[in-house]
């Protein structure tokens, strides 16, 4: 499987992605020929080797000859993509990037995405950056894309809307749920175009995964701060087949407690889940001086971590909570339902290989039916599983008969 990893130690932008792909082996002539299928005149590509800090990198620029200096709307962008001769997957992914950008710009400026005018990304140079980045991965035959945490920079930046803090509102909206940080010079390192591209293309974020590297490319940013290599690095190589499930970054909040009334833990669990936690456990341990205690461990998305922390401090006797960023691999999930005693029971399905899944009835549905019918919860759960297996067997027989 051909695998590409974005190493965003100095942020990411559209032109940095183009430069990094060309530096990693994408033939420049193929990129130019492919972008000609946009059927849009007034621009041309240029490449050159530049120095950024102590690193030699490829700089790809979109030079505007005429036209398209005014911002485009999402509808105009969609029409250009639909009329182009680009491969369908490139059209679809490019549109997905612009949809994501429109949503972020809309949230940042309080307007509907359909009414967004892309001041920063709608002129032809950034438009070509987006399509060129998607097209470049297609031409290189990349099958899997991952990315590191994104360095967004710091300070302030001038935009069509005036001076904005770094990261700007659009980048901040795009970064929700992604691992980001600020390091290096006081400068905007990650642009809306770059973050939207990486967010759309990459399926996992974290450290460099196991891969056999074949090529390394460096794409230069426009800024050239002193003593700082303002480049995007990409690793291209052979990776293993797509792993089961997907990896997400999540926060683990953990504390040791030895002086809380055990009856209170039920409320603690209810409230951390209400605050956004996705999992919580309580494990007995022996603490200092031989005292028995418990380790309360809670998993929460990054954007919910503060709310969960507030509950843990307020509802327990904890004086300190350990916080660490962890990764977990999760299976894709979906739901179906069966009828038990004339009522619906949701069945959670998790696919762990093509055509194979594991199933489990939702406990709350089973408990509700048990309370209403007087039957044991265990019996309702087993009945739901039996009904699900029968429905699956019936579906298989129908497929065979066809």
Secondary structure, DSSP 8 states (H G I E B T S, - for coil): -EEEEEE-TT-B-HHHHHHHHHHTT--HHHHHHHHGGG---SEEEEEEEEEETTEEEEEEEEEE-SS--S--BHHHHHHHHHHS---HHHHHHHHHHHHHHHHHHHHHHTS-GGG-B-TTT-SHHHHHHHHHHHHHHHHHT--EEEE--EE-B-SEEEETTEEEESS-HHHHHHTTTS-EE--SSSSB-B-HHHHHHHHHH-SEESS--SEEEEEEEEEE-S---TT---EEEEEEEEE-S--SSEEEEEEEEEEEESSS-GGGHHHHHHHHHHTTEEEEEEEEEE-GGG-EEEEEEEEE-GGGHHHHHHHHHHHS--S--EEEEEEEEE-EEEEEEEEETTEEEEEEEEEEETTEEEEEE-HHHHHHHHHHH---HHHHHHHHHHHHHHHHHHHHHHHHH-
